[in-house]
């Protein structure tokens, strides 16, 4: 689905991550809105070919820059006990997040995913086994999507309409397959880089130094230090007047809006497994 307006930001260019540049862009957008430029709003990134912003295939990287709202997203899980600790914190803080889950981990901890959905969080796909989509054939890309979809369906009877490609790596084929399957691609604005174990103070500092209106924050549920950092991040952003929304809510606030139902009911019948021609189906 193509949106009418887009700001293409190439993740491969370092200056695009500069907080000063982002603040300047936000000021410019605010001026445009005040002058009647009604179409501006979403930040979208192209990822055709190399997967680093060199064409018009879309991934949402930032919400509406005139709205003081944040989307908190958490990747790679669920891992135990960290995912449950995250959910405890989010419940205590009254915040809803978007979890991009990996199918093989969903099968290990289906009850955690059922709790995510039951407590009003959003669940999106991070593929079945966390493979880079731009390295796969079309059949294997579809298998990655189906594998995660089926794991979530088995866990909670729901389906997904958001996809975050692992490593933000995808190409034109992956983008087309995702769109045909009903997915909207999601990137991020602010990365805590907590996919390796780092001190909680550093996680907090990285997020708070770069956050702004419409930011999509990327965290992971791999390490205890992120658990320690999470309530500090939430409380600091609340003090700054930010409101937390899910990614689908953020999409609905774009201009023009993109409206999705958060984790609608899944079909009762499982999706058939996909294999390459000549391959035996895995049980």
C-alpha positions as CSV (number, residue, x, y, z in Angstrom):
1,X,0.0,0.0,0.0
2,X,1.6,3.3,-1.1
3,X,1.1,6.5,0.9
4,X,0.8,9.8,-0.8
5,X,3.7,11.5,1.0
6,X,7.0,10.1,2.1
7,X,10.3,11.3,3.5
8,X,13.0,8.9,2.4
9,X,15.7,8.4,5.0
10,X,18.7,6.2,4.2
11,X,19.8,4.3,7.2
12,X,23.2,3.8,5.7
13,X,24.1,7.5,5.9
14,X,25.3,8.4,9.5
15,X,24.1,12.0,9.6
16,X,20.5,10.9,9.4
17,X,20.8,9.6,12.9
18,X,22.0,12.9,14.3
19,X,19.6,14.3,16.9
20,X,20.4,17.9,15.6
21,X,19.4,16.9,12.1
22,X,16.2,15.2,13.3
23,X,15.3,18.3,15.4
24,X,15.9,20.5,12.4
25,X,13.6,18.3,10.2
26,X,10.9,18.4,12.9
27,X,11.1,22.2,13.1
28,X,10.9,22.4,9.3
29,X,7.8,20.1,9.2
30,X,6.1,22.2,11.9
31,X,6.7,25.3,9.9
32,X,5.2,23.6,6.8
33,X,2.2,22.4,8.7
34,X,1.6,25.9,10.1
35,X,1.9,27.3,6.5
36,X,-0.8,24.9,5.3
37,X,1.3,22.0,4.0
38,X,-1.3,19.4,5.1
39,X,0.2,16.3,3.5
40,X,3.4,16.0,5.5
41,X,3.7,13.6,8.4
42,X,5.1,10.1,8.1
43,X,8.7,9.1,7.8
44,X,9.1,6.2,5.5
45,X,12.3,4.5,4.3
46,X,12.9,2.6,1.0
47,X,14.7,-0.7,1.1
48,X,14.8,-2.1,-2.4
49,X,17.9,-4.0,-3.5
50,X,20.4,-3.5,-0.8
51,X,17.9,-2.9,2.0
52,X,19.4,0.5,2.9
53,X,17.0,3.2,1.5
54,X,17.8,3.3,-2.2
55,X,14.2,3.2,-3.5
56,X,10.5,3.6,-2.7
57,X,9.5,0.4,-1.0
58,X,8.2,1.5,2.3
59,X,8.9,0.8,6.0
60,X,7.4,3.1,8.6
61,X,10.3,4.6,10.6
62,X,8.6,7.5,12.3
63,X,5.1,8.6,13.1
64,X,3.5,12.0,12.7
65,X,6.1,14.6,13.8
66,X,3.4,17.0,15.1
67,X,2.0,14.5,17.6
68,X,3.8,14.0,20.9
69,X,3.6,10.2,20.9
70,X,6.0,7.3,21.0
71,X,5.7,3.7,19.8
72,X,7.6,1.3,22.1
73,X,8.6,-1.8,20.1
74,X,10.3,-4.9,21.5
75,X,12.0,-7.5,19.2
76,X,13.3,-11.0,19.1
77,X,11.2,-12.7,21.8
78,X,9.6,-14.0,23.7
79,X,12.5,-15.0,26.0
80,X,11.7,-16.2,29.5
81,X,11.7,-14.7,32.1
82,X,12.4,-11.4,30.5
83,X,9.3,-11.1,28.4
84,X,7.1,-11.6,31.4
85,X,9.1,-9.0,33.4
86,X,8.5,-6.6,30.5
87,X,4.8,-7.3,30.6
88,X,4.7,-6.7,34.4
89,X,6.4,-3.3,33.9
90,X,4.1,-2.3,31.1
91,X,1.0,-3.2,33.1
92,X,2.3,-1.3,36.1
93,X,3.0,1.8,33.9
94,X,-0.2,1.6,31.9
95,X,1.7,1.4,28.6
96,X,0.9,-0.7,25.6
97,X,3.8,-1.8,23.3
98,X,4.3,-3.6,20.0
99,X,6.2,-6.9,20.2
100,X,7.8,-8.3,17.1
101,X,8.1,-11.9,17.8
102,X,10.1,-14.8,16.3
103,X,8.0,-17.9,15.5
104,X,10.3,-20.5,17.0
105,X,10.3,-18.6,20.3
106,X,6.5,-18.2,20.2
107,X,6.3,-22.0,20.0
108,X,8.5,-22.3,23.1
109,X,6.5,-19.8,25.1
110,X,2.9,-19.6,23.7
111,X,1.4,-18.4,27.0
112,X,3.5,-15.3,26.9
113,X,2.2,-14.3,23.5
114,X,-1.4,-15.0,24.6
115,X,-0.8,-12.7,27.6
116,X,0.6,-10.0,25.3
117,X,-2.6,-10.0,23.2
118,X,-4.8,-10.4,26.2
119,X,-3.3,-7.3,27.9
120,X,-3.9,-5.1,24.8
121,X,-0.4,-5.1,23.3
122,X,0.2,-5.5,19.6
123,X,2.1,-8.5,18.2
124,X,3.9,-8.3,14.9
125,X,6.0,-10.7,12.9
126,X,9.8,-10.9,13.1
127,X,9.8,-14.0,10.9
128,X,9.9,-17.7,11.9
129,X,13.6,-18.1,12.5
130,X,15.1,-14.6,12.3
131,X,16.6,-15.0,8.9
132,X,17.6,-12.0,6.7
133,X,14.9,-11.8,4.1
134,X,17.1,-10.3,1.4
135,X,19.2,-13.6,1.3
136,X,16.2,-15.9,0.7
137,X,14.2,-17.1,-2.3
138,X,10.6,-16.1,-2.6
139,X,9.4,-19.4,-1.4
140,X,11.6,-19.2,1.7
141,X,10.5,-15.7,2.4
142,X,6.9,-16.9,2.4
143,X,7.8,-19.8,4.6
144,X,9.3,-17.4,7.1
145,X,6.1,-15.4,7.2
146,X,3.9,-18.5,7.4
147,X,6.0,-20.0,10.1
148,X,5.6,-17.1,12.4
149,X,2.0,-16.6,11.5
150,X,1.1,-20.1,12.4
151,X,3.0,-20.0,15.7
152,X,1.0,-16.9,16.8
153,X,-2.3,-18.5,15.6
154,X,-1.6,-21.6,17.6
155,X,-0.7,-19.5,20.7
156,X,-3.6,-17.1,20.8
157,X,-5.9,-17.5,17.8
158,X,-4.8,-14.2,16.2
159,X,-3.0,-13.1,13.1
160,X,-0.6,-10.2,12.4
161,X,-0.4,-7.4,9.9
162,X,2.9,-5.8,10.9
163,X,6.3,-7.1,9.9
164,X,9.8,-6.0,11.0
165,X,12.4,-7.7,8.8
166,X,15.3,-8.9,10.9
167,X,18.2,-6.4,10.7
168,X,15.9,-4.2,8.5
169,X,17.2,-6.3,5.6
170,X,14.8,-6.9,2.7
171,X,14.6,-6.4,-1.0
172,X,11.9,-5.8,-3.6
173,X,10.9,-9.5,-3.6
174,X,10.5,-9.5,0.2
175,X,8.6,-6.2,0.1
176,X,6.2,-7.6,-2.5
177,X,5.6,-10.9,-0.7
178,X,5.0,-9.1,2.5
179,X,2.4,-6.7,0.9
180,X,0.7,-9.7,-0.8
181,X,0.4,-11.3,2.6
182,X,-1.2,-8.2,4.1
183,X,1.8,-6.9,6.1
184,X,2.9,-3.4,6.6
185,X,6.7,-3.0,7.1
186,X,8.0,-1.3,10.2
187,X,11.4,0.1,11.0
188,X,12.5,2.3,13.8
189,X,13.7,5.8,14.7
190,X,15.6,5.2,17.9
191,X,17.7,2.1,18.5
192,X,19.0,1.3,22.0
193,X,21.5,-1.2,20.5
194,X,20.7,-3.6,23.4
195,X,21.0,-6.7,21.2
196,X,24.2,-7.2,23.1
197,X,24.5,-6.8,26.8
198,X,25.2,-3.2,27.8
199,X,24.6,-1.3,31.0
200,X,21.1,0.0,31.7
201,X,22.4,3.5,32.0
202,X,23.7,3.4,28.4
203,X,20.4,2.0,27.1
204,X,18.4,4.8,28.8
205,X,20.9,7.5,27.6
206,X,20.8,6.3,24.0
207,X,17.0,6.4,23.9
208,X,16.5,9.7,25.7
209,X,19.2,11.5,23.6
210,X,17.4,10.7,20.3
211,X,13.7,10.5,21.0
212,X,11.2,13.0,19.5
213,X,7.7,13.3,18.3
214,X,6.6,10.2,16.5
215,X,9.6,8.1,17.4
216,X,9.6,4.4,17.2
217,X,11.8,3.0,19.9
218,X,13.6,-0.3,19.3
219,X,14.4,-2.5,22.3
220,X,15.1,-6.3,22.7
221,X,14.0,-8.8,25.3
222,X,17.3,-10.7,25.4
223,X,19.1,-9.2,28.5
224,X,18.2,-8.2,32.1
225,X,19.7,-4.7,31.7
226,X,16.9,-3.8,29.3
227,X,14.4,-4.8,31.9
228,X,16.1,-2.4,34.3
229,X,16.1,0.4,31.8
230,X,12.5,0.0,30.6
231,X,10.7,1.7,33.5
232,X,13.2,4.5,33.6
233,X,12.7,5.2,29.9
234,X,8.9,5.1,30.3
235,X,8.8,7.4,33.3
236,X,11.3,9.9,31.7
237,X,9.2,10.1,28.5
238,X,6.0,10.5,30.5
239,X,7.5,13.4,32.4
240,X,8.4,15.0,29.0
241,X,4.7,14.8,28.0
242,X,4.9,11.8,25.6
243,X,1.9,9.4,25.1
244,X,2.7,5.8,24.3
245,X,0.8,4.2,21.3
246,X,1.0,0.9,19.4
247,X,2.4,0.9,15.9
248,X,-1.1,0.5,14.4
249,X,-2.3,3.5,16.4
250,X,0.7,5.5,15.1
251,X,-0.2,4.5,11.5
252,X,-3.7,5.7,12.1
253,X,-2.3,9.2,13.0
254,X,-0.4,9.6,9.7
255,X,-1.6,12.0,7.0
256,X,-3.3,10.2,5.2
257,X,-4.1,7.6,7.9
258,X,-3.4,3.9,7.5
259,X,-6.0,2.0,9.5
260,X,-5.3,-1.6,10.7
261,X,-7.1,-3.8,13.1
262,X,-4.8,-4.9,15.9
263,X,-4.3,-8.6,15.8
264,X,-7.6,-9.7,14.3
265,X,-8.9,-13.2,14.7
266,X,-6.9,-15.8,12.6
267,X,-8.5,-18.3,10.2
268,X,-9.3,-21.6,11.9
269,X,-7.5,-23.6,9.3
270,X,-3.7,-23.6,9.5
271,X,-1.8,-22.2,6.5
272,X,-0.2,-24.9,4.4
273,X,3.6,-25.2,4.8
274,X,5.7,-23.9,1.9
275,X,8.8,-25.7,0.6
276,X,11.1,-25.3,-2.4
277,X,10.3,-27.6,-5.4
278,X,11.8,-31.0,-4.7
279,X,12.2,-30.5,-1.0
280,X,10.5,-32.7,1.6
281,X,8.2,-30.8,4.0
282,X,9.5,-30.5,7.5
283,X,7.2,-31.8,10.3
